[in-house]
Amino acid sequence: MICHRLDSAWGLFQVQGEYGAESDWRWRIAHCQRTPTNELVLQMTNVAPWGEEARAVRMVWSRDGWIVRRQVMGLPTYGNCGGGTRRIVACSNA
């Protein structure tokens, strides 16, 4: 999938690509920095042909390199960037 930068989007940058038999689905990746905490956020969103958006992945890093919060397909997971133990918690996506 080839992604193109979305110049008018919020955050540090956003890119989007199309996929599917008719290239009618879209995958968007956004990267931003929160203030005043300086956390970095990487969010990936799946966009259906009819325009509905569903967050697929959201990762939040603090300055020390630890993942503060991460959600994959709506389920929160916890761990660190160094490949340490990760724990999946089945709870609501509130």
C-alpha positions as CSV (number, residue, x, y, z in Angstrom):
1,M,0.0,0.0,0.0
2,I,1.3,3.4,-1.0
3,C,0.5,6.2,1.5
4,H,0.3,9.9,0.8
5,R,0.8,12.7,3.3
6,L,-2.3,14.6,4.3
7,D,-0.9,18.2,4.4
8,S,-3.9,19.9,6.0
9,A,-4.3,17.3,8.9
10,W,-3.6,18.0,12.6
11,G,-0.5,16.6,14.4
12,L,3.1,16.2,13.4
13,F,2.0,14.3,10.3
14,Q,-0.7,12.1,8.9
15,V,-0.6,9.7,5.9
16,Q,-3.3,7.7,4.2
17,G,-3.4,4.8,1.8
18,E,-6.1,2.9,0.0
19,Y,-6.6,-0.8,-0.2
20,G,-9.1,-3.5,-1.1
21,A,-10.3,-4.9,-4.4
22,E,-11.6,-1.5,-5.6
23,S,-9.2,0.5,-3.4
24,D,-12.3,1.7,-1.6
25,W,-11.0,1.2,2.0
26,R,-8.5,3.6,3.5
27,W,-5.9,3.3,6.3
28,R,-4.8,6.5,8.0
29,I,-1.8,6.9,10.3
30,A,-1.5,9.9,12.5
31,H,1.5,11.0,14.7
32,C,1.2,13.8,17.2
33,Q,2.8,15.2,20.3
34,R,0.6,16.0,23.4
35,T,1.3,19.1,25.4
36,P,2.3,19.8,28.2
37,T,3.2,16.1,28.8
38,N,5.2,15.8,25.6
39,E,3.9,12.2,25.1
40,L,4.0,11.0,21.5
41,V,0.8,9.4,20.1
42,L,0.7,7.0,17.1
43,Q,-2.8,6.3,15.9
44,M,-4.0,4.1,13.0
45,T,-7.5,4.3,11.7
46,N,-9.4,2.1,9.3
47,V,-11.9,4.0,7.1
48,A,-14.8,2.0,5.5
49,P,-16.0,2.9,1.9
50,W,-19.1,4.5,3.4
51,G,-16.9,6.8,5.6
52,E,-17.2,5.2,9.0
53,E,-13.9,5.4,10.9
54,A,-12.7,2.8,13.4
55,R,-9.5,3.1,15.4
56,A,-7.3,0.1,14.9
57,V,-4.2,0.9,16.9
58,R,-3.3,3.7,19.3
59,M,0.0,3.9,21.1
60,V,1.2,6.5,23.6
61,W,4.8,6.9,24.6
62,S,6.2,9.0,27.5
63,R,9.6,10.6,27.3
64,D,11.4,7.7,29.1
65,G,10.4,5.3,26.3
66,W,7.8,3.3,28.2
67,I,4.4,2.8,26.5
68,V,1.9,4.5,28.7
69,R,-1.2,3.1,27.0
70,R,-1.7,1.1,23.9
71,Q,-4.9,-0.2,22.2
72,V,-5.0,-2.7,19.4
73,M,-8.4,-3.2,17.9
74,G,-10.0,-1.6,20.9
75,L,-8.4,-3.8,23.5
76,P,-5.9,-2.1,25.8
77,T,-2.5,-3.7,26.3
78,Y,0.4,-2.6,28.5
79,G,4.1,-3.1,28.2
80,N,7.3,-1.5,27.1
81,C,9.1,-0.9,23.9
82,G,11.9,-3.3,24.8
83,G,9.9,-6.4,24.2
84,G,9.0,-6.9,27.9
85,T,5.9,-8.7,29.1
86,R,2.7,-7.5,27.7
87,R,-0.6,-8.0,29.4
88,I,-4.0,-7.8,27.6
89,V,-6.8,-6.5,29.6
90,A,-10.4,-7.4,28.5
91,C,-12.4,-4.4,29.5
92,S,-14.6,-1.8,27.8
93,N,-13.1,0.7,25.4
94,A,-14.2,3.7,27.6
